[in-house]
Amino acid sequence: MKIRLLLALVGLAISFAWPISAQQKVTVDPQIAQQIRVLASKYDEAINKHDAAAVAALYTQDGVRGTYNHGSFRGRKAIEKAYESWDFNTWHVGSHFTSVDRVTAVGNDVRSTGRWSCVFKNWEGADDDDGGYYSWVVVRDGDSWKIRRSNASGAGNRASTN
């Protein structure tokens, strides 16, 4: 099980190392950073309501969700089904909280990184805590921000029980 966790962490590290040699990372305007924090709040609210359609609506049409224990999901429909199946029906995720630690501009995109935590039902059906780090690539979609790509690492509670 340690190999799974190690592979998940390596995958997350690679996702942080996007080829940006020709791009400058720039701290974004505080107003944009606040808008990304609002997006994170909407994300937490939708997860805590177990509303898979609302979570998926926060992604771009061609968005990608990478998970540390269930693979990657492409497109809103696949993302919605993944949240419904894994996060809500299997793990019964609740008390989800996203902490936005850093917001930077990379080219035309915005990168948001930080921590997440939640409570879930373990294999015995008891509440357990999990958490880790996330990375989002966020883009402007009309008047709002949408997640184009998300990756997350976990503390290993769920990964170690699979």
Chimera marker file (.cmm) of the C-alpha trace (Angstrom):
<marker_set name="trace">
<marker id="1" x="0.000" y="0.000" z="0.000" r="1" g="1" b="0" radius="0.5"/>
<marker id="2" x="2.967" y="2.300" z="0.564" r="1" g="1" b="0" radius="0.5"/>
<marker id="3" x="3.809" y="1.937" z="-3.130" r="1" g="1" b="0" radius="0.5"/>
<marker id="4" x="0.360" y="3.300" z="-4.045" r="1" g="1" b="0" radius="0.5"/>
<marker id="5" x="0.862" y="6.300" z="-1.812" r="1" g="1" b="0" radius="0.5"/>
<marker id="6" x="4.362" y="6.857" z="-3.205" r="1" g="1" b="0" radius="0.5"/>
<marker id="7" x="3.050" y="6.673" z="-6.791" r="1" g="1" b="0" radius="0.5"/>
<marker id="8" x="0.252" y="9.109" z="-5.919" r="1" g="1" b="0" radius="0.5"/>
<marker id="9" x="2.750" y="11.563" z="-4.453" r="1" g="1" b="0" radius="0.5"/>
<marker id="10" x="5.065" y="11.226" z="-7.467" r="1" g="1" b="0" radius="0.5"/>
<marker id="11" x="2.083" y="11.858" z="-9.757" r="1" g="1" b="0" radius="0.5"/>
<marker id="12" x="1.150" y="14.943" z="-7.806" r="1" g="1" b="0" radius="0.5"/>
<marker id="13" x="4.738" y="16.212" z="-7.905" r="1" g="1" b="0" radius="0.5"/>
<marker id="14" x="4.782" y="15.780" z="-11.677" r="1" g="1" b="0" radius="0.5"/>
<marker id="15" x="1.502" y="17.669" z="-11.995" r="1" g="1" b="0" radius="0.5"/>
<marker id="16" x="3.088" y="20.582" z="-10.131" r="1" g="1" b="0" radius="0.5"/>
<marker id="17" x="6.030" y="20.602" z="-12.533" r="1" g="1" b="0" radius="0.5"/>
<marker id="18" x="4.190" y="21.797" z="-15.644" r="1" g="1" b="0" radius="0.5"/>
<marker id="19" x="6.509" y="22.856" z="-18.447" r="1" g="1" b="0" radius="0.5"/>
<marker id="20" x="6.642" y="26.575" z="-17.746" r="1" g="1" b="0" radius="0.5"/>
<marker id="21" x="10.105" y="27.442" z="-18.926" r="1" g="1" b="0" radius="0.5"/>
<marker id="22" x="8.745" y="30.109" z="-21.292" r="1" g="1" b="0" radius="0.5"/>
<marker id="23" x="6.087" y="31.334" z="-18.881" r="1" g="1" b="0" radius="0.5"/>
<marker id="24" x="6.342" y="33.605" z="-15.884" r="1" g="1" b="0" radius="0.5"/>
<marker id="25" x="4.582" y="32.849" z="-12.622" r="1" g="1" b="0" radius="0.5"/>
<marker id="26" x="3.023" y="36.027" z="-11.370" r="1" g="1" b="0" radius="0.5"/>
<marker id="27" x="1.020" y="36.600" z="-8.232" r="1" g="1" b="0" radius="0.5"/>
<marker id="28" x="-2.506" y="37.453" z="-9.305" r="1" g="1" b="0" radius="0.5"/>
<marker id="29" x="-4.530" y="40.513" z="-8.439" r="1" g="1" b="0" radius="0.5"/>
<marker id="30" x="-6.004" y="40.180" z="-4.910" r="1" g="1" b="0" radius="0.5"/>
<marker id="31" x="-9.517" y="40.456" z="-6.375" r="1" g="1" b="0" radius="0.5"/>
<marker id="32" x="-8.890" y="37.407" z="-8.593" r="1" g="1" b="0" radius="0.5"/>
<marker id="33" x="-7.415" y="35.524" z="-5.635" r="1" g="1" b="0" radius="0.5"/>
<marker id="34" x="-10.617" y="36.275" z="-3.708" r="1" g="1" b="0" radius="0.5"/>
<marker id="35" x="-12.711" y="35.000" z="-6.634" r="1" g="1" b="0" radius="0.5"/>
<marker id="36" x="-10.740" y="31.743" z="-6.569" r="1" g="1" b="0" radius="0.5"/>
<marker id="37" x="-11.448" y="31.464" z="-2.823" r="1" g="1" b="0" radius="0.5"/>
<marker id="38" x="-15.149" y="31.911" z="-3.600" r="1" g="1" b="0" radius="0.5"/>
<marker id="39" x="-14.842" y="29.110" z="-6.177" r="1" g="1" b="0" radius="0.5"/>
<marker id="40" x="-13.277" y="26.890" z="-3.489" r="1" g="1" b="0" radius="0.5"/>
<marker id="41" x="-16.168" y="27.728" z="-1.133" r="1" g="1" b="0" radius="0.5"/>
<marker id="42" x="-18.712" y="26.792" z="-3.823" r="1" g="1" b="0" radius="0.5"/>
<marker id="43" x="-16.791" y="23.565" z="-4.390" r="1" g="1" b="0" radius="0.5"/>
<marker id="44" x="-16.892" y="22.693" z="-0.678" r="1" g="1" b="0" radius="0.5"/>
<marker id="45" x="-20.581" y="23.604" z="-0.455" r="1" g="1" b="0" radius="0.5"/>
<marker id="46" x="-21.482" y="21.368" z="-3.419" r="1" g="1" b="0" radius="0.5"/>
<marker id="47" x="-19.466" y="18.453" z="-2.009" r="1" g="1" b="0" radius="0.5"/>
<marker id="48" x="-20.988" y="18.834" z="1.441" r="1" g="1" b="0" radius="0.5"/>
<marker id="49" x="-24.479" y="18.798" z="-0.116" r="1" g="1" b="0" radius="0.5"/>
<marker id="50" x="-23.511" y="15.666" z="-2.099" r="1" g="1" b="0" radius="0.5"/>
<marker id="51" x="-24.516" y="17.498" z="-5.286" r="1" g="1" b="0" radius="0.5"/>
<marker id="52" x="-22.386" y="15.876" z="-7.989" r="1" g="1" b="0" radius="0.5"/>
<marker id="53" x="-23.949" y="17.975" z="-10.771" r="1" g="1" b="0" radius="0.5"/>
<marker id="54" x="-23.085" y="21.198" z="-8.902" r="1" g="1" b="0" radius="0.5"/>
<marker id="55" x="-19.487" y="20.040" z="-8.365" r="1" g="1" b="0" radius="0.5"/>
<marker id="56" x="-19.118" y="19.079" z="-12.038" r="1" g="1" b="0" radius="0.5"/>
<marker id="57" x="-20.566" y="22.464" z="-13.094" r="1" g="1" b="0" radius="0.5"/>
<marker id="58" x="-17.529" y="24.105" z="-11.461" r="1" g="1" b="0" radius="0.5"/>
<marker id="59" x="-15.302" y="22.382" z="-14.059" r="1" g="1" b="0" radius="0.5"/>
<marker id="60" x="-14.859" y="23.422" z="-17.681" r="1" g="1" b="0" radius="0.5"/>
<marker id="61" x="-16.684" y="21.311" z="-20.255" r="1" g="1" b="0" radius="0.5"/>
<marker id="62" x="-13.390" y="19.494" z="-21.021" r="1" g="1" b="0" radius="0.5"/>
<marker id="63" x="-12.142" y="19.542" z="-17.417" r="1" g="1" b="0" radius="0.5"/>
<marker id="64" x="-9.984" y="16.790" z="-15.946" r="1" g="1" b="0" radius="0.5"/>
<marker id="65" x="-10.136" y="15.524" z="-12.381" r="1" g="1" b="0" radius="0.5"/>
<marker id="66" x="-7.122" y="13.516" z="-11.242" r="1" g="1" b="0" radius="0.5"/>
<marker id="67" x="-7.524" y="11.517" z="-8.043" r="1" g="1" b="0" radius="0.5"/>
<marker id="68" x="-4.918" y="9.834" z="-5.919" r="1" g="1" b="0" radius="0.5"/>
<marker id="69" x="-6.780" y="6.552" z="-5.641" r="1" g="1" b="0" radius="0.5"/>
<marker id="70" x="-9.290" y="6.212" z="-8.514" r="1" g="1" b="0" radius="0.5"/>
<marker id="71" x="-7.552" y="7.552" z="-11.623" r="1" g="1" b="0" radius="0.5"/>
<marker id="72" x="-8.476" y="10.468" z="-13.875" r="1" g="1" b="0" radius="0.5"/>
<marker id="73" x="-11.851" y="11.561" z="-15.180" r="1" g="1" b="0" radius="0.5"/>
<marker id="74" x="-12.304" y="13.736" z="-18.279" r="1" g="1" b="0" radius="0.5"/>
<marker id="75" x="-15.314" y="15.922" z="-19.062" r="1" g="1" b="0" radius="0.5"/>
<marker id="76" x="-18.145" y="17.104" z="-16.849" r="1" g="1" b="0" radius="0.5"/>
<marker id="77" x="-20.252" y="13.951" z="-17.212" r="1" g="1" b="0" radius="0.5"/>
<marker id="78" x="-17.382" y="11.677" z="-16.162" r="1" g="1" b="0" radius="0.5"/>
<marker id="79" x="-16.450" y="14.023" z="-13.320" r="1" g="1" b="0" radius="0.5"/>
<marker id="80" x="-20.065" y="14.107" z="-12.104" r="1" g="1" b="0" radius="0.5"/>
<marker id="81" x="-20.304" y="10.303" z="-12.183" r="1" g="1" b="0" radius="0.5"/>
<marker id="82" x="-16.996" y="9.971" z="-10.321" r="1" g="1" b="0" radius="0.5"/>
<marker id="83" x="-18.105" y="12.280" z="-7.515" r="1" g="1" b="0" radius="0.5"/>
<marker id="84" x="-21.460" y="10.510" z="-7.290" r="1" g="1" b="0" radius="0.5"/>
<marker id="85" x="-19.940" y="7.038" z="-7.275" r="1" g="1" b="0" radius="0.5"/>
<marker id="86" x="-16.776" y="7.446" z="-5.227" r="1" g="1" b="0" radius="0.5"/>
<marker id="87" x="-17.078" y="10.544" z="-3.066" r="1" g="1" b="0" radius="0.5"/>
<marker id="88" x="-20.761" y="10.332" z="-2.225" r="1" g="1" b="0" radius="0.5"/>
<marker id="89" x="-21.937" y="6.701" z="-2.548" r="1" g="1" b="0" radius="0.5"/>
<marker id="90" x="-18.757" y="4.844" z="-1.578" r="1" g="1" b="0" radius="0.5"/>
<marker id="91" x="-16.950" y="7.173" z="0.830" r="1" g="1" b="0" radius="0.5"/>
<marker id="92" x="-19.845" y="9.412" z="1.976" r="1" g="1" b="0" radius="0.5"/>
<marker id="93" x="-17.528" y="12.417" z="2.043" r="1" g="1" b="0" radius="0.5"/>
<marker id="94" x="-18.628" y="15.303" z="4.243" r="1" g="1" b="0" radius="0.5"/>
<marker id="95" x="-17.237" y="18.248" z="6.162" r="1" g="1" b="0" radius="0.5"/>
<marker id="96" x="-15.083" y="18.994" z="3.124" r="1" g="1" b="0" radius="0.5"/>
<marker id="97" x="-12.886" y="22.075" z="3.417" r="1" g="1" b="0" radius="0.5"/>
<marker id="98" x="-10.513" y="23.557" z="0.849" r="1" g="1" b="0" radius="0.5"/>
<marker id="99" x="-7.818" y="25.952" z="2.010" r="1" g="1" b="0" radius="0.5"/>
<marker id="100" x="-6.434" y="28.123" z="-0.791" r="1" g="1" b="0" radius="0.5"/>
<marker id="101" x="-2.800" y="28.731" z="0.116" r="1" g="1" b="0" radius="0.5"/>
<marker id="102" x="-1.405" y="30.164" z="-3.102" r="1" g="1" b="0" radius="0.5"/>
<marker id="103" x="-2.841" y="31.657" z="-6.287" r="1" g="1" b="0" radius="0.5"/>
<marker id="104" x="-0.484" y="32.432" z="-9.176" r="1" g="1" b="0" radius="0.5"/>
<marker id="105" x="-0.845" y="33.327" z="-12.847" r="1" g="1" b="0" radius="0.5"/>
<marker id="106" x="0.832" y="31.066" z="-15.362" r="1" g="1" b="0" radius="0.5"/>
<marker id="107" x="0.346" y="32.436" z="-18.858" r="1" g="1" b="0" radius="0.5"/>
<marker id="108" x="-3.416" y="32.884" z="-19.316" r="1" g="1" b="0" radius="0.5"/>
<marker id="109" x="-4.230" y="30.370" z="-16.588" r="1" g="1" b="0" radius="0.5"/>
<marker id="110" x="-4.426" y="30.709" z="-12.836" r="1" g="1" b="0" radius="0.5"/>
<marker id="111" x="-2.940" y="28.042" z="-10.575" r="1" g="1" b="0" radius="0.5"/>
<marker id="112" x="-4.484" y="27.513" z="-7.146" r="1" g="1" b="0" radius="0.5"/>
<marker id="113" x="-2.749" y="25.256" z="-4.648" r="1" g="1" b="0" radius="0.5"/>
<marker id="114" x="-3.483" y="24.431" z="-1.069" r="1" g="1" b="0" radius="0.5"/>
<marker id="115" x="-4.835" y="21.850" z="1.311" r="1" g="1" b="0" radius="0.5"/>
<marker id="116" x="-8.085" y="19.961" z="1.666" r="1" g="1" b="0" radius="0.5"/>
<marker id="117" x="-9.664" y="17.937" z="4.444" r="1" g="1" b="0" radius="0.5"/>
<marker id="118" x="-12.820" y="15.911" z="4.925" r="1" g="1" b="0" radius="0.5"/>
<marker id="119" x="-14.587" y="13.263" z="6.947" r="1" g="1" b="0" radius="0.5"/>
<marker id="120" x="-15.530" y="9.993" z="5.227" r="1" g="1" b="0" radius="0.5"/>
<marker id="121" x="-16.882" y="6.555" z="6.087" r="1" g="1" b="0" radius="0.5"/>
<marker id="122" x="-14.111" y="3.957" z="6.322" r="1" g="1" b="0" radius="0.5"/>
<marker id="123" x="-14.459" y="0.261" z="5.450" r="1" g="1" b="0" radius="0.5"/>
<marker id="124" x="-15.983" y="-0.434" z="8.864" r="1" g="1" b="0" radius="0.5"/>
<marker id="125" x="-18.566" y="2.328" z="8.340" r="1" g="1" b="0" radius="0.5"/>
<marker id="126" x="-17.073" y="4.612" z="10.987" r="1" g="1" b="0" radius="0.5"/>
<marker id="127" x="-16.218" y="8.258" z="10.420" r="1" g="1" b="0" radius="0.5"/>
<marker id="128" x="-12.566" y="8.866" z="9.614" r="1" g="1" b="0" radius="0.5"/>
<marker id="129" x="-10.532" y="11.926" z="8.638" r="1" g="1" b="0" radius="0.5"/>
<marker id="130" x="-8.608" y="12.420" z="5.426" r="1" g="1" b="0" radius="0.5"/>
<marker id="131" x="-6.808" y="15.308" z="3.825" r="1" g="1" b="0" radius="0.5"/>
<marker id="132" x="-3.950" y="16.290" z="1.634" r="1" g="1" b="0" radius="0.5"/>
<marker id="133" x="-2.880" y="18.802" z="-0.983" r="1" g="1" b="0" radius="0.5"/>
<marker id="134" x="-4.537" y="19.916" z="-4.190" r="1" g="1" b="0" radius="0.5"/>
<marker id="135" x="-3.598" y="21.767" z="-7.351" r="1" g="1" b="0" radius="0.5"/>
<marker id="136" x="-6.107" y="23.389" z="-9.699" r="1" g="1" b="0" radius="0.5"/>
<marker id="137" x="-5.632" y="25.022" z="-13.059" r="1" g="1" b="0" radius="0.5"/>
<marker id="138" x="-8.430" y="27.573" z="-13.221" r="1" g="1" b="0" radius="0.5"/>
<marker id="139" x="-9.600" y="29.548" z="-16.261" r="1" g="1" b="0" radius="0.5"/>
<marker id="140" x="-12.045" y="32.378" z="-16.849" r="1" g="1" b="0" radius="0.5"/>
<marker id="141" x="-15.329" y="31.146" z="-18.334" r="1" g="1" b="0" radius="0.5"/>
<marker id="142" x="-17.530" y="34.154" z="-19.052" r="1" g="1" b="0" radius="0.5"/>
<marker id="143" x="-17.998" y="35.985" z="-15.768" r="1" g="1" b="0" radius="0.5"/>
<marker id="144" x="-16.888" y="33.101" z="-13.583" r="1" g="1" b="0" radius="0.5"/>
<marker id="145" x="-13.882" y="30.884" z="-12.940" r="1" g="1" b="0" radius="0.5"/>
<marker id="146" x="-13.917" y="27.169" z="-13.773" r="1" g="1" b="0" radius="0.5"/>
<marker id="147" x="-11.548" y="24.348" z="-12.904" r="1" g="1" b="0" radius="0.5"/>
<marker id="148" x="-9.822" y="23.018" z="-16.018" r="1" g="1" b="0" radius="0.5"/>
<marker id="149" x="-7.663" y="20.486" z="-14.202" r="1" g="1" b="0" radius="0.5"/>
<marker id="150" x="-7.582" y="19.271" z="-10.622" r="1" g="1" b="0" radius="0.5"/>
<marker id="151" x="-5.154" y="16.946" z="-8.886" r="1" g="1" b="0" radius="0.5"/>
<marker id="152" x="-5.112" y="15.885" z="-5.270" r="1" g="1" b="0" radius="0.5"/>
<marker id="153" x="-2.917" y="13.899" z="-2.955" r="1" g="1" b="0" radius="0.5"/>
<marker id="154" x="-4.234" y="12.273" z="0.176" r="1" g="1" b="0" radius="0.5"/>
<marker id="155" x="-3.050" y="11.501" z="3.642" r="1" g="1" b="0" radius="0.5"/>
<marker id="156" x="-3.432" y="7.850" z="2.746" r="1" g="1" b="0" radius="0.5"/>
<marker id="157" x="-6.384" y="6.779" z="4.853" r="1" g="1" b="0" radius="0.5"/>
<marker id="158" x="-8.454" y="5.684" z="1.859" r="1" g="1" b="0" radius="0.5"/>
<marker id="159" x="-5.462" y="4.633" z="-0.223" r="1" g="1" b="0" radius="0.5"/>
<marker id="160" x="-4.143" y="2.366" z="2.522" r="1" g="1" b="0" radius="0.5"/>
<marker id="161" x="-7.455" y="0.535" z="2.867" r="1" g="1" b="0" radius="0.5"/>
<marker id="162" x="-7.773" y="-0.380" z="-0.823" r="1" g="1" b="0" radius="0.5"/>
<link id1="1" id2="2" r="1" g="1" b="0" radius="0.2"/>
<link id1="2" id2="3" r="1" g="1" b="0" radius="0.2"/>
<link id1="3" id2="4" r="1" g="1" b="0" radius="0.2"/>
<link id1="4" id2="5" r="1" g="1" b="0" radius="0.2"/>
<link id1="5" id2="6" r="1" g="1" b="0" radius="0.2"/>
<link id1="6" id2="7" r="1" g="1" b="0" radius="0.2"/>
<link id1="7" id2="8" r="1" g="1" b="0" radius="0.2"/>
<link id1="8" id2="9" r="1" g="1" b="0" radius="0.2"/>
<link id1="9" id2="10" r="1" g="1" b="0" radius="0.2"/>
<link id1="10" id2="11" r="1" g="1" b="0" radius="0.2"/>
<link id1="11" id2="12" r="1" g="1" b="0" radius="0.2"/>
<link id1="12" id2="13" r="1" g="1" b="0" radius="0.2"/>
<link id1="13" id2="14" r="1" g="1" b="0" radius="0.2"/>
<link id1="14" id2="15" r="1" g="1" b="0" radius="0.2"/>
<link id1="15" id2="16" r="1" g="1" b="0" radius="0.2"/>
<link id1="16" id2="17" r="1" g="1" b="0" radius="0.2"/>
<link id1="17" id2="18" r="1" g="1" b="0" radius="0.2"/>
<link id1="18" id2="19" r="1" g="1" b="0" radius="0.2"/>
<link id1="19" id2="20" r="1" g="1" b="0" radius="0.2"/>
<link id1="20" id2="21" r="1" g="1" b="0" radius="0.2"/>
<link id1="21" id2="22" r="1" g="1" b="0" radius="0.2"/>
<link id1="22" id2="23" r="1" g="1" b="0" radius="0.2"/>
<link id1="23" id2="24" r="1" g="1" b="0" radius="0.2"/>
<link id1="24" id2="25" r="1" g="1" b="0" radius="0.2"/>
<link id1="25" id2="26" r="1" g="1" b="0" radius="0.2"/>
<link id1="26" id2="27" r="1" g="1" b="0" radius="0.2"/>
<link id1="27" id2="28" r="1" g="1" b="0" radius="0.2"/>
<link id1="28" id2="29" r="1" g="1" b="0" radius="0.2"/>
<link id1="29" id2="30" r="1" g="1" b="0" radius="0.2"/>
<link id1="30" id2="31" r="1" g="1" b="0" radius="0.2"/>
<link id1="31" id2="32" r="1" g="1" b="0" radius="0.2"/>
<link id1="32" id2="33" r="1" g="1" b="0" radius="0.2"/>
<link id1="33" id2="34" r="1" g="1" b="0" radius="0.2"/>
<link id1="34" id2="35" r="1" g="1" b="0" radius="0.2"/>
<link id1="35" id2="36" r="1" g="1" b="0" radius="0.2"/>
<link id1="36" id2="37" r="1" g="1" b="0" radius="0.2"/>
<link id1="37" id2="38" r="1" g="1" b="0" radius="0.2"/>
<link id1="38" id2="39" r="1" g="1" b="0" radius="0.2"/>
<link id1="39" id2="40" r="1" g="1" b="0" radius="0.2"/>
<link id1="40" id2="41" r="1" g="1" b="0" radius="0.2"/>
<link id1="41" id2="42" r="1" g="1" b="0" radius="0.2"/>
<link id1="42" id2="43" r="1" g="1" b="0" radius="0.2"/>
<link id1="43" id2="44" r="1" g="1" b="0" radius="0.2"/>
<link id1="44" id2="45" r="1" g="1" b="0" radius="0.2"/>
<link id1="45" id2="46" r="1" g="1" b="0" radius="0.2"/>
<link id1="46" id2="47" r="1" g="1" b="0" radius="0.2"/>
<link id1="47" id2="48" r="1" g="1" b="0" radius="0.2"/>
<link id1="48" id2="49" r="1" g="1" b="0" radius="0.2"/>
<link id1="49" id2="50" r="1" g="1" b="0" radius="0.2"/>
<link id1="50" id2="51" r="1" g="1" b="0" radius="0.2"/>
<link id1="51" id2="52" r="1" g="1" b="0" radius="0.2"/>
<link id1="52" id2="53" r="1" g="1" b="0" radius="0.2"/>
<link id1="53" id2="54" r="1" g="1" b="0" radius="0.2"/>
<link id1="54" id2="55" r="1" g="1" b="0" radius="0.2"/>
<link id1="55" id2="56" r="1" g="1" b="0" radius="0.2"/>
<link id1="56" id2="57" r="1" g="1" b="0" radius="0.2"/>
<link id1="57" id2="58" r="1" g="1" b="0" radius="0.2"/>
<link id1="58" id2="59" r="1" g="1" b="0" radius="0.2"/>
<link id1="59" id2="60" r="1" g="1" b="0" radius="0.2"/>
<link id1="60" id2="61" r="1" g="1" b="0" radius="0.2"/>
<link id1="61" id2="62" r="1" g="1" b="0" radius="0.2"/>
<link id1="62" id2="63" r="1" g="1" b="0" radius="0.2"/>
<link id1="63" id2="64" r="1" g="1" b="0" radius="0.2"/>
<link id1="64" id2="65" r="1" g="1" b="0" radius="0.2"/>
<link id1="65" id2="66" r="1" g="1" b="0" radius="0.2"/>
<link id1="66" id2="67" r="1" g="1" b="0" radius="0.2"/>
<link id1="67" id2="68" r="1" g="1" b="0" radius="0.2"/>
<link id1="68" id2="69" r="1" g="1" b="0" radius="0.2"/>
<link id1="69" id2="70" r="1" g="1" b="0" radius="0.2"/>
<link id1="70" id2="71" r="1" g="1" b="0" radius="0.2"/>
<link id1="71" id2="72" r="1" g="1" b="0" radius="0.2"/>
<link id1="72" id2="73" r="1" g="1" b="0" radius="0.2"/>
<link id1="73" id2="74" r="1" g="1" b="0" radius="0.2"/>
<link id1="74" id2="75" r="1" g="1" b="0" radius="0.2"/>
<link id1="75" id2="76" r="1" g="1" b="0" radius="0.2"/>
<link id1="76" id2="77" r="1" g="1" b="0" radius="0.2"/>
<link id1="77" id2="78" r="1" g="1" b="0" radius="0.2"/>
<link id1="78" id2="79" r="1" g="1" b="0" radius="0.2"/>
<link id1="79" id2="80" r="1" g="1" b="0" radius="0.2"/>
<link id1="80" id2="81" r="1" g="1" b="0" radius="0.2"/>
<link id1="81" id2="82" r="1" g="1" b="0" radius="0.2"/>
<link id1="82" id2="83" r="1" g="1" b="0" radius="0.2"/>
<link id1="83" id2="84" r="1" g="1" b="0" radius="0.2"/>
<link id1="84" id2="85" r="1" g="1" b="0" radius="0.2"/>
<link id1="85" id2="86" r="1" g="1" b="0" radius="0.2"/>
<link id1="86" id2="87" r="1" g="1" b="0" radius="0.2"/>
<link id1="87" id2="88" r="1" g="1" b="0" radius="0.2"/>
<link id1="88" id2="89" r="1" g="1" b="0" radius="0.2"/>
<link id1="89" id2="90" r="1" g="1" b="0" radius="0.2"/>
<link id1="90" id2="91" r="1" g="1" b="0" radius="0.2"/>
<link id1="91" id2="92" r="1" g="1" b="0" radius="0.2"/>
<link id1="92" id2="93" r="1" g="1" b="0" radius="0.2"/>
<link id1="93" id2="94" r="1" g="1" b="0" radius="0.2"/>
<link id1="94" id2="95" r="1" g="1" b="0" radius="0.2"/>
<link id1="95" id2="96" r="1" g="1" b="0" radius="0.2"/>
<link id1="96" id2="97" r="1" g="1" b="0" radius="0.2"/>
<link id1="97" id2="98" r="1" g="1" b="0" radius="0.2"/>
<link id1="98" id2="99" r="1" g="1" b="0" radius="0.2"/>
<link id1="99" id2="100" r="1" g="1" b="0" radius="0.2"/>
<link id1="100" id2="101" r="1" g="1" b="0" radius="0.2"/>
<link id1="101" id2="102" r="1" g="1" b="0" radius="0.2"/>
<link id1="102" id2="103" r="1" g="1" b="0" radius="0.2"/>
<link id1="103" id2="104" r="1" g="1" b="0" radius="0.2"/>
<link id1="104" id2="105" r="1" g="1" b="0" radius="0.2"/>
<link id1="105" id2="106" r="1" g="1" b="0" radius="0.2"/>
<link id1="106" id2="107" r="1" g="1" b="0" radius="0.2"/>
<link id1="107" id2="108" r="1" g="1" b="0" radius="0.2"/>
<link id1="108" id2="109" r="1" g="1" b="0" radius="0.2"/>
<link id1="109" id2="110" r="1" g="1" b="0" radius="0.2"/>
<link id1="110" id2="111" r="1" g="1" b="0" radius="0.2"/>
<link id1="111" id2="112" r="1" g="1" b="0" radius="0.2"/>
<link id1="112" id2="113" r="1" g="1" b="0" radius="0.2"/>
<link id1="113" id2="114" r="1" g="1" b="0" radius="0.2"/>
<link id1="114" id2="115" r="1" g="1" b="0" radius="0.2"/>
<link id1="115" id2="116" r="1" g="1" b="0" radius="0.2"/>
<link id1="116" id2="117" r="1" g="1" b="0" radius="0.2"/>
<link id1="117" id2="118" r="1" g="1" b="0" radius="0.2"/>
<link id1="118" id2="119" r="1" g="1" b="0" radius="0.2"/>
<link id1="119" id2="120" r="1" g="1" b="0" radius="0.2"/>
<link id1="120" id2="121" r="1" g="1" b="0" radius="0.2"/>
<link id1="121" id2="122" r="1" g="1" b="0" radius="0.2"/>
<link id1="122" id2="123" r="1" g="1" b="0" radius="0.2"/>
<link id1="123" id2="124" r="1" g="1" b="0" radius="0.2"/>
<link id1="124" id2="125" r="1" g="1" b="0" radius="0.2"/>
<link id1="125" id2="126" r="1" g="1" b="0" radius="0.2"/>
<link id1="126" id2="127" r="1" g="1" b="0" radius="0.2"/>
<link id1="127" id2="128" r="1" g="1" b="0" radius="0.2"/>
<link id1="128" id2="129" r="1" g="1" b="0" radius="0.2"/>
<link id1="129" id2="130" r="1" g="1" b="0" radius="0.2"/>
<link id1="130" id2="131" r="1" g="1" b="0" radius="0.2"/>
<link id1="131" id2="132" r="1" g="1" b="0" radius="0.2"/>
<link id1="132" id2="133" r="1" g="1" b="0" radius="0.2"/>
<link id1="133" id2="134" r="1" g="1" b="0" radius="0.2"/>
<link id1="134" id2="135" r="1" g="1" b="0" radius="0.2"/>
<link id1="135" id2="136" r="1" g="1" b="0" radius="0.2"/>
<link id1="136" id2="137" r="1" g="1" b="0" radius="0.2"/>
<link id1="137" id2="138" r="1" g="1" b="0" radius="0.2"/>
<link id1="138" id2="139" r="1" g="1" b="0" radius="0.2"/>
<link id1="139" id2="140" r="1" g="1" b="0" radius="0.2"/>
<link id1="140" id2="141" r="1" g="1" b="0" radius="0.2"/>
<link id1="141" id2="142" r="1" g="1" b="0" radius="0.2"/>
<link id1="142" id2="143" r="1" g="1" b="0" radius="0.2"/>
<link id1="143" id2="144" r="1" g="1" b="0" radius="0.2"/>
<link id1="144" id2="145" r="1" g="1" b="0" radius="0.2"/>
<link id1="145" id2="146" r="1" g="1" b="0" radius="0.2"/>
<link id1="146" id2="147" r="1" g="1" b="0" radius="0.2"/>
<link id1="147" id2="148" r="1" g="1" b="0" radius="0.2"/>
<link id1="148" id2="149" r="1" g="1" b="0" radius="0.2"/>
<link id1="149" id2="150" r="1" g="1" b="0" radius="0.2"/>
<link id1="150" id2="151" r="1" g="1" b="0" radius="0.2"/>
<link id1="151" id2="152" r="1" g="1" b="0" radius="0.2"/>
<link id1="152" id2="153" r="1" g="1" b="0" radius="0.2"/>
<link id1="153" id2="154" r="1" g="1" b="0" radius="0.2"/>
<link id1="154" id2="155" r="1" g="1" b="0" radius="0.2"/>
<link id1="155" id2="156" r="1" g="1" b="0" radius="0.2"/>
<link id1="156" id2="157" r="1" g="1" b="0" radius="0.2"/>
<link id1="157" id2="158" r="1" g="1" b="0" radius="0.2"/>
<link id1="158" id2="159" r="1" g="1" b="0" radius="0.2"/>
<link id1="159" id2="160" r="1" g="1" b="0" radius="0.2"/>
<link id1="160" id2="161" r="1" g="1" b="0" radius="0.2"/>
<link id1="161" id2="162" r="1" g="1" b="0" radius="0.2"/>
</marker_set>
